[in-house]
Amino acid sequence: MKKFLAVLAAAALTVGATMGLASCGKTDDLVVYTESGFAPFEYVDGGKIVGVDVDIMQKVADKLGKKLKFEDVKFDTIVDAVKDGKLTNVGAAGLSITDARKEKVDFSVPYYTAELYVIYKAANETTYVSATTDGKQGVYWDAFAGKKVGVQNGTTADLFLSDEIELDEGVLNGQNATKTGYDTYATALEDMKVGNIDVMIMDEIPAQTLIKGKSEYKCAPLYYKGGEGEDDEAACDEYAIAVTKGKTDILNAVNEVLNELMKEKDSDGNNGVQQLVLKHLK
Protein backbone atom coordinates (compact mmCIF):
# COMPACT_ATOMS: atom_id res chain seq x y z
CA MET A 1 0.00 0.00 0.00
CA LYS A 2 3.02 2.28 -0.07
CA LYS A 3 2.02 4.00 -3.25
CA PHE A 4 2.25 7.67 -4.10
CA LEU A 5 -0.05 10.21 -5.71
CA ALA A 6 -0.05 11.86 -9.14
CA VAL A 7 -1.21 15.50 -9.40
CA LEU A 8 -2.95 18.12 -11.64
CA ALA A 9 -2.28 21.81 -12.87
CA ALA A 10 -2.71 25.65 -12.24
CA ALA A 11 -0.88 28.94 -11.26
CA ALA A 12 -0.53 31.99 -8.92
CA LEU A 13 2.35 34.14 -7.39
CA THR A 14 6.09 34.75 -7.96
CA VAL A 15 9.17 35.06 -5.78
CA GLY A 16 10.12 38.61 -5.07
CA ALA A 17 7.19 40.33 -6.79
CA THR A 18 3.46 39.92 -7.02
CA MET A 19 2.16 38.60 -10.30
CA GLY A 20 -1.44 38.16 -11.29
CA LEU A 21 -1.76 35.39 -13.85
CA ALA A 22 1.03 32.91 -14.38
CA SER A 23 2.97 33.41 -17.55
CA CYS A 24 5.27 31.32 -19.67
CA GLY A 25 8.07 33.75 -18.91
CA LYS A 26 10.80 34.99 -21.20
CA THR A 27 13.18 32.54 -22.80
CA ASP A 28 15.89 33.61 -20.32
CA ASP A 29 13.58 32.90 -17.33
CA LEU A 30 13.56 29.64 -15.39
CA VAL A 31 9.98 29.43 -14.07
CA VAL A 32 9.54 27.02 -11.16
CA TYR A 33 6.23 25.97 -9.60
CA THR A 34 6.00 25.39 -5.84
CA GLU A 35 3.60 25.60 -2.87
CA SER A 36 5.02 27.91 -0.25
CA GLY A 37 3.54 26.41 2.92
CA PHE A 38 6.22 23.75 3.33
CA ALA A 39 9.02 25.21 5.46
CA PRO A 40 11.97 24.87 5.42
CA PHE A 41 11.83 23.75 1.76
CA GLU A 42 9.62 26.62 0.61
CA TYR A 43 8.04 29.37 2.70
CA VAL A 44 7.34 33.09 2.56
CA ASP A 45 9.64 35.52 4.34
CA GLY A 46 9.40 39.28 3.82
CA GLY A 47 6.97 38.80 0.97
CA LYS A 48 9.32 36.48 -0.94
CA ILE A 49 9.34 32.73 -1.38
CA VAL A 50 12.52 31.35 0.15
CA GLY A 51 13.75 27.96 1.32
CA VAL A 52 15.89 24.96 0.51
CA ASP A 53 14.33 24.36 -2.90
CA VAL A 54 14.68 28.03 -3.81
CA ASP A 55 18.40 27.95 -2.97
CA ILE A 56 18.84 24.77 -5.01
CA MET A 57 17.03 26.17 -8.02
CA GLN A 58 18.96 29.45 -7.84
CA LYS A 59 22.14 27.42 -8.34
CA VAL A 60 20.47 25.69 -11.29
CA ALA A 61 19.40 29.01 -12.82
CA ASP A 62 22.94 30.34 -12.40
CA LYS A 63 24.35 27.27 -14.11
CA LEU A 64 21.93 27.73 -17.03
CA GLY A 65 22.44 31.49 -17.20
CA LYS A 66 18.74 32.15 -16.58
CA LYS A 67 16.71 34.37 -14.25
CA LEU A 68 14.88 32.39 -11.56
CA LYS A 69 11.15 32.95 -11.06
CA PHE A 70 9.13 30.96 -8.52
CA GLU A 71 5.35 30.80 -8.72
CA ASP A 72 3.22 29.80 -5.73
CA VAL A 73 0.40 27.42 -6.71
CA LYS A 74 -1.73 24.69 -5.18
CA PHE A 75 0.38 21.61 -4.53
CA ASP A 76 -1.94 19.25 -6.36
CA THR A 77 -1.57 21.26 -9.58
CA ILE A 78 2.20 21.14 -9.96
CA VAL A 79 2.99 17.85 -11.73
CA ASP A 80 0.46 18.29 -14.54
CA ALA A 81 1.65 21.86 -15.10
CA VAL A 82 5.22 20.59 -15.47
CA LYS A 83 3.99 17.77 -17.72
CA ASP A 84 2.23 20.30 -19.96
CA GLY A 85 5.37 22.44 -20.09
CA LYS A 86 3.61 25.62 -21.18
CA LEU A 87 3.67 27.65 -17.95
CA THR A 88 6.62 25.95 -16.27
CA ASN A 89 9.22 23.27 -16.91
CA VAL A 90 10.13 22.66 -13.28
CA GLY A 91 8.36 21.72 -10.05
CA ALA A 92 10.25 22.06 -6.76
CA ALA A 93 7.98 21.50 -3.77
CA GLY A 94 9.16 18.54 -1.73
CA LEU A 95 7.81 16.29 -4.49
CA SER A 96 8.00 12.53 -3.96
CA ILE A 97 9.14 10.22 -6.74
CA THR A 98 6.30 7.92 -7.75
CA ASP A 99 5.63 5.59 -10.67
CA ALA A 100 2.49 7.55 -11.57
CA ARG A 101 4.37 10.83 -11.59
CA LYS A 102 7.25 9.37 -13.60
CA GLU A 103 4.81 8.69 -16.42
CA LYS A 104 4.22 12.44 -16.63
CA VAL A 105 7.55 14.10 -15.78
CA ASP A 106 11.23 13.35 -15.43
CA PHE A 107 12.68 13.39 -11.93
CA SER A 108 16.08 14.47 -10.73
CA VAL A 109 18.18 12.32 -8.48
CA PRO A 110 16.56 12.15 -5.01
CA TYR A 111 18.03 14.70 -2.64
CA TYR A 112 16.18 14.25 0.66
CA THR A 113 14.41 11.42 2.50
CA ALA A 114 11.58 12.39 4.86
CA GLU A 115 9.49 10.45 7.34
CA LEU A 116 5.77 11.16 7.59
CA TYR A 117 4.80 12.62 10.95
CA VAL A 118 1.50 12.95 12.81
CA ILE A 119 0.58 16.21 14.55
CA TYR A 120 -1.80 15.79 17.48
CA LYS A 121 -2.88 17.79 20.52
CA ALA A 122 -0.41 17.30 23.36
CA ALA A 123 -3.25 16.55 25.79
CA ASN A 124 -4.19 13.51 23.66
CA GLU A 125 -0.69 12.01 23.32
CA THR A 126 -1.54 8.67 24.96
CA THR A 127 -4.38 8.20 22.46
CA TYR A 128 -1.97 8.10 19.52
CA VAL A 129 1.61 7.37 20.57
CA SER A 130 3.09 3.99 21.50
CA ALA A 131 6.47 2.20 21.42
CA THR A 132 7.70 0.81 18.08
CA THR A 133 10.01 -2.12 17.40
CA ASP A 134 12.95 0.21 16.62
CA GLY A 135 12.80 1.66 20.12
CA LYS A 136 11.08 4.91 19.14
CA GLN A 137 7.74 6.42 20.06
CA GLY A 138 5.46 6.51 17.05
CA VAL A 139 1.89 6.47 15.78
CA TYR A 140 0.37 3.43 14.07
CA TRP A 141 -2.35 3.74 11.45
CA ASP A 142 -4.93 2.00 13.63
CA ALA A 143 -4.72 4.91 16.11
CA PHE A 144 -6.86 6.86 13.61
CA ALA A 145 -9.90 4.57 13.94
CA GLY A 146 -12.92 6.79 14.51
CA LYS A 147 -10.78 9.93 14.03
CA LYS A 148 -10.88 12.87 11.62
CA VAL A 149 -7.53 13.16 9.83
CA GLY A 150 -6.27 16.19 7.90
CA VAL A 151 -3.85 16.06 4.95
CA GLN A 152 -2.72 18.41 2.21
CA ASN A 153 -4.41 17.64 -1.10
CA GLY A 154 -2.23 15.71 -3.52
CA THR A 155 0.48 14.71 -1.05
CA THR A 156 1.90 11.34 -0.14
CA ALA A 157 -0.06 11.49 3.11
CA ASP A 158 -3.25 12.03 1.11
CA LEU A 159 -2.73 8.84 -0.90
CA PHE A 160 -1.51 6.73 2.01
CA LEU A 161 -4.53 7.70 4.09
CA SER A 162 -6.94 7.12 1.21
CA ASP A 163 -5.50 3.62 0.74
CA GLU A 164 -5.83 2.74 4.42
CA ILE A 165 -9.44 3.91 4.49
CA GLU A 166 -10.68 2.76 1.08
CA LEU A 167 -8.84 -0.45 0.16
CA ASP A 168 -10.23 -3.74 1.44
CA GLU A 169 -6.89 -4.57 3.07
CA GLY A 170 -6.51 -1.07 4.55
CA VAL A 171 -5.98 -0.81 8.29
CA LEU A 172 -8.75 1.80 8.56
CA ASN A 173 -11.24 0.18 6.20
CA GLY A 174 -14.56 0.09 8.04
CA GLN A 175 -13.05 1.78 11.10
CA ASN A 176 -14.98 5.08 10.79
CA ALA A 177 -11.88 7.15 10.06
CA THR A 178 -12.43 10.19 7.81
CA LYS A 179 -10.09 12.28 5.66
CA THR A 180 -10.24 16.05 5.14
CA GLY A 181 -8.06 17.61 2.45
CA TYR A 182 -6.61 21.12 2.66
CA ASP A 183 -4.76 23.43 0.30
CA THR A 184 -2.41 24.56 3.11
CA TYR A 185 -1.17 23.06 6.34
CA ALA A 186 -1.80 26.31 8.20
CA THR A 187 -5.52 26.01 7.46
CA ALA A 188 -5.52 22.41 8.64
CA LEU A 189 -3.87 23.38 11.91
CA GLU A 190 -6.52 26.05 12.48
CA ASP A 191 -9.19 23.40 11.90
CA MET A 192 -7.49 21.13 14.44
CA LYS A 193 -7.48 23.98 16.94
CA VAL A 194 -11.28 24.26 16.81
CA GLY A 195 -11.83 20.49 16.70
CA ASN A 196 -12.83 20.00 13.08
CA ILE A 197 -10.05 17.43 12.71
CA ASP A 198 -8.23 15.38 15.34
CA VAL A 199 -4.77 14.97 13.75
CA MET A 200 -2.72 15.94 10.69
CA ILE A 201 -0.24 13.91 8.63
CA MET A 202 2.70 15.64 6.91
CA ASP A 203 6.47 15.37 6.53
CA GLU A 204 8.77 15.47 9.53
CA ILE A 205 10.65 18.77 9.39
CA PRO A 206 7.73 20.84 8.04
CA ALA A 207 5.59 19.32 10.82
CA GLN A 208 8.13 20.25 13.47
CA THR A 209 8.44 23.73 11.97
CA LEU A 210 4.65 24.23 11.82
CA ILE A 211 4.16 23.58 15.56
CA LYS A 212 7.37 25.21 16.79
CA GLY A 213 6.52 27.39 19.78
CA LYS A 214 2.99 25.92 20.00
CA SER A 215 3.14 23.82 23.16
CA GLU A 216 -0.45 22.63 22.74
CA TYR A 217 0.66 20.43 19.83
CA LYS A 218 3.15 17.58 19.49
CA CYS A 219 4.20 15.30 16.64
CA ALA A 220 5.59 11.79 16.19
CA PRO A 221 6.57 9.52 13.26
CA LEU A 222 3.94 7.44 11.46
CA TYR A 223 4.49 3.66 11.33
CA TYR A 224 3.22 0.56 9.60
CA LYS A 225 3.05 -2.41 11.94
CA GLY A 226 5.32 -5.25 10.92
CA GLY A 227 3.89 -8.69 10.26
CA GLU A 228 4.77 -11.71 12.34
CA GLY A 229 8.53 -11.76 12.82
CA GLU A 230 8.94 -8.42 10.99
CA ASP A 231 9.92 -5.03 12.32
CA ASP A 232 7.64 -2.02 12.14
CA GLU A 233 8.37 0.30 9.23
CA ALA A 234 8.33 4.09 9.21
CA ALA A 235 6.32 5.75 6.44
CA CYS A 236 8.86 7.61 4.27
CA ASP A 237 9.23 9.36 0.93
CA GLU A 238 12.08 10.78 -1.15
CA TYR A 239 12.10 14.29 -2.60
CA ALA A 240 13.21 15.14 -6.14
CA ILE A 241 12.82 17.97 -8.64
CA ALA A 242 10.25 17.43 -11.43
CA VAL A 243 11.20 18.50 -14.98
CA THR A 244 9.22 18.49 -18.22
CA LYS A 245 10.08 15.43 -20.29
CA GLY A 246 12.57 16.27 -23.04
CA LYS A 247 14.05 19.26 -21.19
CA THR A 248 17.36 17.47 -20.74
CA ASP A 249 19.37 20.68 -20.40
CA ILE A 250 17.36 21.62 -17.30
CA LEU A 251 17.37 18.08 -15.89
CA ASN A 252 21.13 17.75 -16.35
CA ALA A 253 21.73 21.10 -14.64
CA VAL A 254 19.47 20.12 -11.72
CA ASN A 255 21.28 16.81 -11.29
CA GLU A 256 24.68 18.47 -11.47
CA VAL A 257 23.71 20.92 -8.73
CA LEU A 258 22.20 18.22 -6.52
CA ASN A 259 25.16 15.88 -6.93
CA GLU A 260 27.55 18.72 -6.12
CA LEU A 261 25.56 19.59 -3.00
CA MET A 262 25.35 16.00 -1.81
CA LYS A 263 29.13 15.58 -2.17
CA GLU A 264 29.77 18.59 0.07
CA LYS A 265 30.36 17.80 3.74
CA ASP A 266 30.71 20.11 6.71
CA SER A 267 32.60 19.31 9.91
CA ASP A 268 29.52 17.54 11.28
CA GLY A 269 29.14 15.36 8.18
CA ASN A 270 26.10 17.17 6.81
CA ASN A 271 25.91 17.31 3.02
CA GLY A 272 25.05 20.51 1.17
CA VAL A 273 21.30 19.87 1.12
CA GLN A 274 21.27 19.11 4.84
CA GLN A 275 23.22 22.32 5.42
CA LEU A 276 20.52 24.25 3.55
CA VAL A 277 17.84 22.60 5.71
CA LEU A 278 19.68 23.68 8.86
CA LYS A 279 20.12 27.19 7.45
CA HIS A 280 16.38 27.61 6.91
CA LEU A 281 15.47 26.14 10.29
CA LYS A 282 17.33 28.95 12.08
C-alpha positions in Angstrom: 0.0 0.0 0.0 3.0 2.3 -0.1 2.0 4.0 -3.2 2.2 7.7 -4.1 -0.1 10.2 -5.7 0.0 11.9 -9.1 -1.2 15.5 -9.4 -2.9 18.1 -11.6 -2.3 21.8 -12.9 -2.7 25.7 -12.2 -0.9 28.9 -11.3 -0.5 32.0 -8.9 2.3 34.1 -7.4 6.1 34.7 -8.0 9.2 35.1 -5.8 10.1 38.6 -5.1 7.2 40.3 -6.8 3.5 39.9 -7.0 2.2 38.6 -10.3 -1.4 38.2 -11.3 -1.8 35.4 -13.8 1.0 32.9 -14.4 3.0 33.4 -17.6 5.3 31.3 -19.7 8.1 33.8 -18.9 10.8 35.0 -21.2 13.2 32.5 -22.8 15.9 33.6 -20.3 13.6 32.9 -17.3 13.6 29.6 -15.4 10.0 29.4 -14.1 9.5 27.0 -11.2 6.2 26.0 -9.6 6.0 25.4 -5.8 3.6 25.6 -2.9 5.0 27.9 -0.3 3.5 26.4 2.9 6.2 23.8 3.3 9.0 25.2 5.5 12.0 24.9 5.4 11.8 23.7 1.8 9.6 26.6 0.6 8.0 29.4 2.7 7.3 33.1 2.6 9.6 35.5 4.3 9.4 39.3 3.8 7.0 38.8 1.0 9.3 36.5 -0.9 9.3 32.7 -1.4 12.5 31.4 0.2 13.8 28.0 1.3 15.9 25.0 0.5 14.3 24.4 -2.9 14.7 28.0 -3.8 18.4 27.9 -3.0 18.8 24.8 -5.0 17.0 26.2 -8.0 19.0 29.4 -7.8 22.1 27.4 -8.3 20.5 25.7 -11.3 19.4 29.0 -12.8 22.9 30.3 -12.4 24.3 27.3 -14.1 21.9 27.7 -17.0 22.4 31.5 -17.2 18.7 32.2 -16.6 16.7 34.4 -14.2 14.9 32.4 -11.6 11.2 32.9 -11.1 9.1 31.0 -8.5 5.4 30.8 -8.7 3.2 29.8 -5.7 0.4 27.4 -6.7 -1.7 24.7 -5.2 0.4 21.6 -4.5 -1.9 19.2 -6.4 -1.6 21.3 -9.6 2.2 21.1 -10.0 3.0 17.9 -11.7 0.5 18.3 -14.5 1.7 21.9 -15.1 5.2 20.6 -15.5 4.0 17.8 -17.7 2.2 20.3 -20.0 5.4 22.4 -20.1 3.6 25.6 -21.2 3.7 27.7 -18.0 6.6 25.9 -16.3 9.2 23.3 -16.9 10.1 22.7 -13.3 8.4 21.7 -10.1 10.3 22.1 -6.8 8.0 21.5 -3.8 9.2 18.5 -1.7 7.8 16.3 -4.5 8.0 12.5 -4.0 9.1 10.2 -6.7 6.3 7.9 -7.8 5.6 5.6 -10.7 2.5 7.5 -11.6 4.4 10.8 -11.6 7.3 9.4 -13.6 4.8 8.7 -16.4 4.2 12.4 -16.6 7.5 14.1 -15.8 11.2 13.3 -15.4 12.7 13.4 -11.9 16.1 14.5 -10.7 18.2 12.3 -8.5 16.6 12.1 -5.0 18.0 14.7 -2.6 16.2 14.2 0.7 14.4 11.4 2.5 11.6 12.4 4.9 9.5 10.5 7.3 5.8 11.2 7.6 4.8 12.6 11.0 1.5 13.0 12.8 0.6 16.2 14.5 -1.8 15.8 17.5 -2.9 17.8 20.5 -0.4 17.3 23.4 -3.3 16.5 25.8 -4.2 13.5 23.7 -0.7 12.0 23.3 -1.5 8.7 25.0 -4.4 8.2 22.5 -2.0 8.1 19.5 1.6 7.4 20.6 3.1 4.0 21.5 6.5 2.2 21.4 7.7 0.8 18.1 10.0 -2.1 17.4 13.0 0.2 16.6 12.8 1.7 20.1 11.1 4.9 19.1 7.7 6.4 20.1 5.5 6.5 17.0 1.9 6.5 15.8 0.4 3.4 14.1 -2.3 3.7 11.5 -4.9 2.0 13.6 -4.7 4.9 16.1 -6.9 6.9 13.6 -9.9 4.6 13.9 -12.9 6.8 14.5 -10.8 9.9 14.0 -10.9 12.9 11.6 -7.5 13.2 9.8 -6.3 16.2 7.9 -3.9 16.1 5.0 -2.7 18.4 2.2 -4.4 17.6 -1.1 -2.2 15.7 -3.5 0.5 14.7 -1.1 1.9 11.3 -0.1 -0.1 11.5 3.1 -3.3 12.0 1.1 -2.7 8.8 -0.9 -1.5 6.7 2.0 -4.5 7.7 4.1 -6.9 7.1 1.2 -5.5 3.6 0.7 -5.8 2.7 4.4 -9.4 3.9 4.5 -10.7 2.8 1.1 -8.8 -0.5 0.2 -10.2 -3.7 1.4 -6.9 -4.6 3.1 -6.5 -1.1 4.5 -6.0 -0.8 8.3 -8.7 1.8 8.6 -11.2 0.2 6.2 -14.6 0.1 8.0 -13.1 1.8 11.1 -15.0 5.1 10.8 -11.9 7.2 10.1 -12.4 10.2 7.8 -10.1 12.3 5.7 -10.2 16.1 5.1 -8.1 17.6 2.4 -6.6 21.1 2.7 -4.8 23.4 0.3 -2.4 24.6 3.1 -1.2 23.1 6.3 -1.8 26.3 8.2 -5.5 26.0 7.5 -5.5 22.4 8.6 -3.9 23.4 11.9 -6.5 26.0 12.5 -9.2 23.4 11.9 -7.5 21.1 14.4 -7.5 24.0 16.9 -11.3 24.3 16.8 -11.8 20.5 16.7 -12.8 20.0 13.1 -10.1 17.4 12.7 -8.2 15.4 15.3 -4.8 15.0 13.8 -2.7 15.9 10.7 -0.2 13.9 8.6 2.7 15.6 6.9 6.5 15.4 6.5 8.8 15.5 9.5 10.7 18.8 9.4 7.7 20.8 8.0 5.6 19.3 10.8 8.1 20.3 13.5 8.4 23.7 12.0 4.7 24.2 11.8 4.2 23.6 15.6 7.4 25.2 16.8 6.5 27.4 19.8 3.0 25.9 20.0 3.1 23.8 23.2 -0.4 22.6 22.7 0.7 20.4 19.8 3.1 17.6 19.5 4.2 15.3 16.6 5.6 11.8 16.2 6.6 9.5 13.3 3.9 7.4 11.5 4.5 3.7 11.3 3.2 0.6 9.6 3.0 -2.4 11.9 5.3 -5.3 10.9 3.9 -8.7 10.3 4.8 -11.7 12.3 8.5 -11.8 12.8 8.9 -8.4 11.0 9.9 -5.0 12.3 7.6 -2.0 12.1 8.4 0.3 9.2 8.3 4.1 9.2 6.3 5.7 6.4 8.9 7.6 4.3 9.2 9.4 0.9 12.1 10.8 -1.2 12.1 14.3 -2.6 13.2 15.1 -6.1 12.8 18.0 -8.6 10.2 17.4 -11.4 11.2 18.5 -15.0 9.2 18.5 -18.2 10.1 15.4 -20.3 12.6 16.3 -23.0 14.1 19.3 -21.2 17.4 17.5 -20.7 19.4 20.7 -20.4 17.4 21.6 -17.3 17.4 18.1 -15.9 21.1 17.8 -16.4 21.7 21.1 -14.6 19.5 20.1 -11.7 21.3 16.8 -11.3 24.7 18.5 -11.5 23.7 20.9 -8.7 22.2 18.2 -6.5 25.2 15.9 -6.9 27.6 18.7 -6.1 25.6 19.6 -3.0 25.4 16.0 -1.8 29.1 15.6 -2.2 29.8 18.6 0.1 30.4 17.8 3.7 30.7 20.1 6.7 32.6 19.3 9.9 29.5 17.5 11.3 29.1 15.4 8.2 26.1 17.2 6.8 25.9 17.3 3.0 25.0 20.5 1.2 21.3 19.9 1.1 21.3 19.1 4.8 23.2 22.3 5.4 20.5 24.2 3.6 17.8 22.6 5.7 19.7 23.7 8.9 20.1 27.2 7.4 16.4 27.6 6.9 15.5 26.1 10.3 17.3 28.9 12.1 
